[in-house]
Amino acid sequence: MNPVLCFITDRRRLGAAWQSALVERVAEAARDGVHLVQVRERDLDGGPLTQLVAACMSAVRGTRTRVVVNDRLDVALAAGAHGVHLRGNSFSASRARLLAPRPFLVGRSVHSVADVRECSDRALDYLIFGTVFETDSKPGQSAAGVAALTAVASATSLPVLAVGGITPQRIAAVMAAGGSGAAGISMFDTPQRVS
């Protein structure tokens, strides 16, 4: 089984012309076969975020790539995104599902088996678990490790994507630990073609 790959955006890495650069990176990811793009620009106001998500939707048109918006169901619906990715402390997935029935995607971040048990699997499509490996983007935060990933993946029937310190070389370990794939920011600094 091929790993599911999720590109998480971070415009702060892209400089002054970040909007066009970010949309181009999303288009590149889609051309390379990335399955999900999570637009994770948490500090953007609703209007600019909706415009960005709409541009990302245009960038993936005609590909199998799906765009989800980090924690902003209103923006996801307004921009015609494929789904929403909920933070661990966000509103319930079942509430999101009332407003956006399938095939709209609803994912959630989890950090432990206890988090998985609190989720309603019936309303969710996937989980992102982390931080699996140490990462420069979260200095000082200890890594959960692949054993914790195995425990989380064993506690649910949902696909679980690993996040945190993911590199192309670590994807095999993620898959061996029971993960369905990986999500990341820096892993996509160098384009990776997906079969």
C-alpha atoms as a printed R data frame, in Angstrom:
    type eleno elety resid chain resno       x      y       z
1   ATOM     1    CA   MET     A     1   0.000  0.000   0.000
2   ATOM     2    CA   ASN     A     2   1.354  3.418  -0.965
3   ATOM     3    CA   PRO     A     3   1.523  6.017   1.802
4   ATOM     4    CA   VAL     A     4  -1.010  8.830   1.907
5   ATOM     5    CA   LEU     A     5   0.904 12.128   1.816
6   ATOM     6    CA   CYS     A     6  -0.350 15.437   3.191
7   ATOM     7    CA   PHE     A     7   1.398 18.740   2.479
8   ATOM     8    CA   ILE     A     8   0.803 21.252   5.288
9   ATOM     9    CA   THR     A     9   1.242 24.864   4.200
10  ATOM    10    CA   ASP     A    10   3.308 27.479   6.018
11  ATOM    11    CA   ARG     A    11   3.455 30.811   4.218
12  ATOM    12    CA   ARG     A    12   6.058 32.177   6.661
13  ATOM    13    CA   ARG     A    13   8.683 30.129   4.823
14  ATOM    14    CA   LEU     A    14   7.978 31.809   1.494
15  ATOM    15    CA   GLY     A    15   8.889 35.488   1.843
16  ATOM    16    CA   ALA     A    16   7.072 38.627   0.706
17  ATOM    17    CA   ALA     A    17   5.436 37.115  -2.390
18  ATOM    18    CA   TRP     A    18   4.093 34.242  -0.300
19  ATOM    19    CA   GLN     A    19   0.623 33.975  -1.848
20  ATOM    20    CA   SER     A    20   1.705 33.170  -5.409
21  ATOM    21    CA   ALA     A    21   4.574 31.021  -4.101
22  ATOM    22    CA   LEU     A    22   2.240 29.038  -1.837
23  ATOM    23    CA   VAL     A    23  -0.321 28.438  -4.584
24  ATOM    24    CA   GLU     A    24   2.493 27.295  -6.903
25  ATOM    25    CA   ARG     A    25   3.772 24.888  -4.223
26  ATOM    26    CA   VAL     A    26   0.244 23.487  -3.888
27  ATOM    27    CA   ALA     A    27   0.068 23.054  -7.682
28  ATOM    28    CA   GLU     A    28   3.468 21.290  -7.657
29  ATOM    29    CA   ALA     A    29   2.331 18.991  -4.853
30  ATOM    30    CA   ALA     A    30  -0.807 18.106  -6.818
31  ATOM    31    CA   ARG     A    31   1.207 17.419  -9.980
32  ATOM    32    CA   ASP     A    32   3.537 15.205  -7.936
33  ATOM    33    CA   GLY     A    33   0.592 13.139  -6.658
34  ATOM    34    CA   VAL     A    34   0.254 14.384  -3.077
35  ATOM    35    CA   HIS     A    35  -3.118 13.255  -1.737
36  ATOM    36    CA   LEU     A    36  -3.993 16.054   0.707
37  ATOM    37    CA   VAL     A    37  -3.074 19.695   1.132
38  ATOM    38    CA   GLN     A    38  -3.859 21.157   4.540
39  ATOM    39    CA   VAL     A    39  -4.046 24.951   4.326
40  ATOM    40    CA   ARG     A    40  -2.783 25.766   7.811
41  ATOM    41    CA   GLU     A    41  -2.533 29.550   7.882
42  ATOM    42    CA   ARG     A    42  -4.103 30.002  11.290
43  ATOM    43    CA   ASP     A    43  -3.436 33.724  11.682
44  ATOM    44    CA   LEU     A    44  -4.986 34.828   8.376
45  ATOM    45    CA   ASP     A    45  -8.333 36.594   8.605
46  ATOM    46    CA   GLY     A    46 -11.354 34.931   7.021
47  ATOM    47    CA   GLY     A    47 -11.442 36.962   3.797
48  ATOM    48    CA   PRO     A    48  -7.784 36.519   2.787
49  ATOM    49    CA   LEU     A    49  -7.861 32.888   3.921
50  ATOM    50    CA   THR     A    50 -10.949 32.184   1.813
51  ATOM    51    CA   GLN     A    51  -9.234 33.754  -1.222
52  ATOM    52    CA   LEU     A    52  -6.119 31.655  -0.614
53  ATOM    53    CA   VAL     A    53  -8.101 28.428  -0.276
54  ATOM    54    CA   ALA     A    54 -10.066 29.220  -3.445
55  ATOM    55    CA   ALA     A    55  -6.764 29.747  -5.301
56  ATOM    56    CA   CYS     A    56  -5.476 26.426  -3.929
57  ATOM    57    CA   MET     A    57  -8.659 24.727  -5.120
58  ATOM    58    CA   SER     A    58  -8.026 26.099  -8.617
59  ATOM    59    CA   ALA     A    59  -4.421 24.881  -8.414
60  ATOM    60    CA   VAL     A    60  -5.470 21.256  -7.755
61  ATOM    61    CA   ARG     A    61  -8.358 21.138 -10.229
62  ATOM    62    CA   GLY     A    62  -8.127 18.076 -12.450
63  ATOM    63    CA   THR     A    63  -5.940 16.119 -10.000
64  ATOM    64    CA   ARG     A    64  -6.729 13.657  -7.223
65  ATOM    65    CA   THR     A    65  -5.360 16.055  -4.584
66  ATOM    66    CA   ARG     A    66  -7.856 17.218  -1.975
67  ATOM    67    CA   VAL     A    67  -7.632 20.527  -0.092
68  ATOM    68    CA   VAL     A    68  -8.632 20.766   3.578
69  ATOM    69    CA   VAL     A    69  -8.622 23.897   5.726
70  ATOM    70    CA   ASN     A    70  -7.154 23.922   9.201
71  ATOM    71    CA   ASP     A    71  -9.967 24.353  11.748
72  ATOM    72    CA   ARG     A    72 -12.007 26.881   9.724
73  ATOM    73    CA   LEU     A    73 -15.136 25.073   8.587
74  ATOM    74    CA   ASP     A    74 -16.675 28.398   7.541
75  ATOM    75    CA   VAL     A    75 -13.750 29.139   5.222
76  ATOM    76    CA   ALA     A    76 -13.681 25.584   3.871
77  ATOM    77    CA   LEU     A    77 -17.362 25.795   2.942
78  ATOM    78    CA   ALA     A    78 -17.126 29.330   1.536
79  ATOM    79    CA   ALA     A    79 -14.115 28.471  -0.640
80  ATOM    80    CA   GLY     A    80 -15.511 25.144  -1.830
81  ATOM    81    CA   ALA     A    81 -12.688 23.142  -0.221
82  ATOM    82    CA   HIS     A    82 -12.806 19.364  -0.028
83  ATOM    83    CA   GLY     A    83 -12.772 19.348   3.766
84  ATOM    84    CA   VAL     A    84 -11.678 20.648   7.144
85  ATOM    85    CA   HIS     A    85  -8.939 19.500   9.495
86  ATOM    86    CA   LEU     A    86  -9.883 20.020  13.148
87  ATOM    87    CA   ARG     A    87  -7.400 20.746  15.905
88  ATOM    88    CA   GLY     A    88  -7.513 18.466  18.924
89  ATOM    89    CA   ASN     A    89  -9.293 21.114  21.016
90  ATOM    90    CA   SER     A    90 -11.725 22.208  18.312
91  ATOM    91    CA   PHE     A    91 -15.447 21.570  17.969
92  ATOM    92    CA   SER     A    92 -16.659 18.023  17.377
93  ATOM    93    CA   ALA     A    93 -16.400 16.233  14.065
94  ATOM    94    CA   SER     A    94 -20.088 15.311  14.305
95  ATOM    95    CA   ARG     A    95 -20.949 19.026  14.433
96  ATOM    96    CA   ALA     A    96 -18.883 19.613  11.294
97  ATOM    97    CA   ARG     A    97 -20.591 16.670   9.621
98  ATOM    98    CA   LEU     A    98 -24.029 18.194  10.261
99  ATOM    99    CA   LEU     A    99 -23.021 21.208   8.169
100 ATOM   100    CA   ALA     A   100 -20.986 19.327   5.581
101 ATOM   101    CA   PRO     A   101 -22.087 15.774   4.745
102 ATOM   102    CA   ARG     A   102 -19.828 13.341   2.894
103 ATOM   103    CA   PRO     A   103 -17.927 13.409   0.579
104 ATOM   104    CA   PHE     A   104 -16.632 16.473   2.486
105 ATOM   105    CA   LEU     A   105 -13.560 15.309   4.436
106 ATOM   106    CA   VAL     A   106 -13.277 15.793   8.185
107 ATOM   107    CA   GLY     A   107  -9.959 15.031   9.875
108 ATOM   108    CA   ARG     A   108  -8.647 15.658  13.379
109 ATOM   109    CA   SER     A   109  -5.300 16.020  15.119
110 ATOM   110    CA   VAL     A   110  -4.665 13.615  17.978
111 ATOM   111    CA   HIS     A   111  -1.741 13.302  20.369
112 ATOM   112    CA   SER     A   112  -2.542 10.107  22.290
113 ATOM   113    CA   VAL     A   113  -4.682  6.977  22.412
114 ATOM   114    CA   ALA     A   114  -6.931  8.845  24.873
115 ATOM   115    CA   ASP     A   115  -7.541 11.508  22.206
116 ATOM   116    CA   VAL     A   116  -8.493  8.789  19.727
117 ATOM   117    CA   ARG     A   117 -11.004  7.321  22.180
118 ATOM   118    CA   GLU     A   118 -12.653 10.730  22.605
119 ATOM   119    CA   CYS     A   119 -13.196 11.084  18.844
120 ATOM   120    CA   SER     A   120 -16.299  9.917  17.053
121 ATOM   121    CA   ASP     A   121 -14.882  7.651  14.338
122 ATOM   122    CA   ARG     A   122 -18.181  7.712  12.469
123 ATOM   123    CA   ALA     A   123 -17.909 11.434  11.767
124 ATOM   124    CA   LEU     A   124 -14.199 11.436  10.869
125 ATOM   125    CA   ASP     A   125 -12.355 10.363   7.735
126 ATOM   126    CA   TYR     A   126  -8.758 10.407   9.008
127 ATOM   127    CA   LEU     A   127  -6.495 11.368  11.929
128 ATOM   128    CA   ILE     A   128  -3.116 13.090  12.075
129 ATOM   129    CA   PHE     A   129  -0.954 11.958  14.998
130 ATOM   130    CA   GLY     A   130   2.176 13.626  16.271
131 ATOM   131    CA   THR     A   131   4.692 14.774  17.011
132 ATOM   132    CA   VAL     A   132   6.253 11.414  16.033
133 ATOM   133    CA   PHE     A   133   9.888 12.474  15.529
134 ATOM   134    CA   GLU     A   134  11.742 15.485  16.893
135 ATOM   135    CA   THR     A   135  11.301 18.502  14.654
136 ATOM   136    CA   ASP     A   136  12.838 21.957  14.354
137 ATOM   137    CA   SER     A   137   9.350 23.450  13.929
138 ATOM   138    CA   LYS     A   138   8.484 22.543  17.547
139 ATOM   139    CA   PRO     A   139  11.718 23.000  19.493
140 ATOM   140    CA   GLY     A   140  11.707 21.591  22.999
141 ATOM   141    CA   GLN     A   141   8.734 19.308  22.359
142 ATOM   142    CA   SER     A   142   9.597 15.684  22.921
143 ATOM   143    CA   ALA     A   143   8.811 13.191  20.197
144 ATOM   144    CA   ALA     A   144   6.146 10.557  20.828
145 ATOM   145    CA   GLY     A   145   7.984  7.935  18.752
146 ATOM   146    CA   VAL     A   146   6.872  5.143  16.473
147 ATOM   147    CA   ALA     A   147   5.637  2.958  19.353
148 ATOM   148    CA   ALA     A   148   3.072  5.637  20.211
149 ATOM   149    CA   LEU     A   149   2.090  5.797  16.537
150 ATOM   150    CA   THR     A   150   1.497  2.031  16.598
151 ATOM   151    CA   ALA     A   151  -0.687  2.370  19.702
152 ATOM   152    CA   VAL     A   152  -2.769  5.147  18.111
153 ATOM   153    CA   ALA     A   153  -3.146  3.322  14.793
154 ATOM   154    CA   SER     A   154  -4.215  0.161  16.673
155 ATOM   155    CA   ALA     A   155  -6.886  2.106  18.590
156 ATOM   156    CA   THR     A   156  -8.854  3.145  15.494
157 ATOM   157    CA   SER     A   157 -10.016  1.878  12.122
158 ATOM   158    CA   LEU     A   158  -9.365  5.323  10.626
159 ATOM   159    CA   PRO     A   159  -6.285  6.072   8.528
160 ATOM   160    CA   VAL     A   160  -3.630  7.691  10.741
161 ATOM   161    CA   LEU     A   161  -1.051 10.038   9.229
162 ATOM   162    CA   ALA     A   162   2.129 10.724  11.173
163 ATOM   163    CA   VAL     A   163   3.375 14.300  11.578
164 ATOM   164    CA   GLY     A   164   6.488 15.813  13.111
165 ATOM   165    CA   GLY     A   165  10.024 15.347  11.858
166 ATOM   166    CA   ILE     A   166   8.851 13.416   8.817
167 ATOM   167    CA   THR     A   167  11.383 12.875   6.045
168 ATOM   168    CA   PRO     A   168  11.089 10.683   2.961
169 ATOM   169    CA   GLN     A   169  13.485  8.247   4.664
170 ATOM   170    CA   ARG     A   170  11.191  7.909   7.706
171 ATOM   171    CA   ILE     A   171   8.030  7.049   5.780
172 ATOM   172    CA   ALA     A   172   8.904  3.331   5.730
173 ATOM   173    CA   ALA     A   173   9.126  3.363   9.553
174 ATOM   174    CA   VAL     A   174   5.772  5.161   9.733
175 ATOM   175    CA   MET     A   175   4.142  2.544   7.527
176 ATOM   176    CA   ALA     A   176   5.750 -0.329   9.469
177 ATOM   177    CA   ALA     A   177   4.375  1.188  12.687
178 ATOM   178    CA   GLY     A   178   0.816  1.018  11.344
179 ATOM   179    CA   GLY     A   179   0.511  4.526   9.933
180 ATOM   180    CA   SER     A   180  -1.304  5.087   6.659
181 ATOM   181    CA   GLY     A   181   1.023  7.879   5.579
182 ATOM   182    CA   ALA     A   182   2.585 11.137   6.632
183 ATOM   183    CA   ALA     A   183   1.913 14.844   6.855
184 ATOM   184    CA   GLY     A   184   4.524 17.552   6.940
185 ATOM   185    CA   ILE     A   185   5.806 20.967   6.024
186 ATOM   186    CA   SER     A   186   9.557 20.698   5.475
187 ATOM   187    CA   MET     A   187   9.338 17.273   3.851
188 ATOM   188    CA   PHE     A   188   7.849 19.090   0.863
189 ATOM   189    CA   ASP     A   189  10.649 21.634   0.543
190 ATOM   190    CA   THR     A   190  12.030 19.182  -2.014
191 ATOM   191    CA   PRO     A   191   9.366 17.869  -4.400
192 ATOM   192    CA   GLN     A   192   8.565 14.160  -3.980
193 ATOM   193    CA   ARG     A   193   6.803 12.253  -6.727
194 ATOM   194    CA   VAL     A   194   4.122  9.843  -5.495
195 ATOM   195    CA   SER     A   195   3.262  6.739  -7.503
